[in-house]
Amino acid sequence: MGFHETFKALSDPIRRDILTYLKNGEVSVGEISDQFNVSKATISHHLSILKKADLVYEHKEKNFIYYGLNTSVFEELSLWVTQFMKGQDK
């Protein structure tokens, strides 16, 4: 995925909060939903956008779906942003 999808996904505060919640490891959809005062359908929509942007991955275990951060996308984004910081202290 390109940066367009990444930045679109990052533009929403709920999606950013979901990413922050996931930084400590994989979490089930139910646990994510419990953290927010929105419907489960809304959380599912946000997770779908984050997944489309490759910011999160999912895996199924029995009757549960777990989400985790795809750190490689964050590393790529960090490298891209860092290029604008080099030479700024001159």
C-alpha positions as CSV (number, residue, x, y, z in Angstrom):
1,M,0.0,0.0,0.0
2,G,1.1,3.6,-0.6
3,F,1.3,6.5,1.8
4,H,-2.1,7.7,0.6
5,E,-3.9,4.9,2.4
6,T,-1.6,5.2,5.4
7,F,-2.2,8.9,5.9
8,K,-6.0,8.4,5.3
9,A,-6.0,5.8,8.0
10,L,-4.0,8.0,10.3
11,S,-6.3,11.0,9.8
12,D,-9.0,9.7,12.1
13,P,-8.5,10.1,15.9
14,I,-10.3,6.9,16.8
15,R,-8.0,5.0,14.4
16,R,-4.9,6.6,16.0
17,D,-6.3,5.6,19.4
18,I,-6.8,2.1,18.2
19,L,-3.1,2.0,17.0
20,T,-2.0,3.3,20.4
21,Y,-4.0,0.7,22.2
22,L,-2.4,-2.0,20.0
23,K,1.2,-0.9,20.7
24,N,1.4,-3.3,23.7
25,G,0.5,-6.4,21.6
26,E,-2.3,-8.3,19.9
27,V,-5.8,-7.7,21.2
28,S,-9.2,-9.2,20.3
29,V,-11.8,-7.2,18.6
30,G,-14.0,-7.3,21.7
31,E,-11.2,-5.9,23.8
32,I,-10.8,-3.1,21.3
33,S,-14.5,-2.4,21.2
34,D,-14.6,-2.2,25.0
35,Q,-12.2,0.7,25.0
36,F,-14.3,3.0,22.8
37,N,-17.8,4.6,23.2
38,V,-18.8,3.6,19.7
39,S,-20.6,0.7,18.1
40,K,-18.9,-2.6,17.3
41,A,-19.8,-1.9,13.7
42,T,-17.9,1.4,13.8
43,I,-14.8,-0.3,15.4
44,S,-15.0,-2.9,12.6
45,H,-15.1,-0.2,10.0
46,H,-12.0,1.5,11.5
47,L,-10.2,-1.8,11.8
48,S,-11.0,-2.5,8.1
49,I,-9.4,0.8,7.1
50,L,-6.3,0.2,9.2
51,K,-6.0,-3.3,7.7
52,K,-6.4,-1.9,4.2
53,A,-3.5,0.5,4.9
54,D,-1.5,-2.4,6.3
55,L,-1.1,-0.7,9.6
56,V,-2.6,-3.7,11.4
57,Y,-2.8,-7.4,10.8
58,E,-5.4,-9.9,12.0
59,H,-5.4,-13.5,12.9
60,K,-8.2,-15.8,13.9
61,E,-8.0,-18.1,16.8
62,K,-11.1,-20.3,17.3
63,N,-14.0,-17.9,17.5
64,F,-11.9,-14.8,18.1
65,I,-10.2,-12.3,15.8
66,Y,-7.0,-10.6,17.1
67,Y,-5.4,-7.5,15.8
68,G,-1.8,-6.4,16.1
69,L,0.5,-3.6,14.7
70,N,2.3,-4.1,11.4
71,T,5.5,-2.4,12.5
72,S,7.2,-2.6,9.1
73,V,4.8,0.0,7.8
74,F,5.6,2.3,10.8
75,E,9.3,1.8,10.1
76,E,8.8,2.7,6.4
77,L,6.8,5.8,7.4
78,S,9.4,6.8,9.9
79,L,12.2,6.5,7.4
80,W,10.2,8.7,5.0
81,V,9.5,11.4,7.6
82,T,13.1,11.3,8.8
83,Q,14.4,12.5,5.4
84,F,12.8,15.9,6.1
85,M,14.6,16.2,9.5
86,K,18.1,15.7,8.1
87,G,20.1,18.9,7.8
88,Q,17.5,20.9,9.7
89,D,20.1,21.7,12.5
90,K,22.4,23.6,10.1
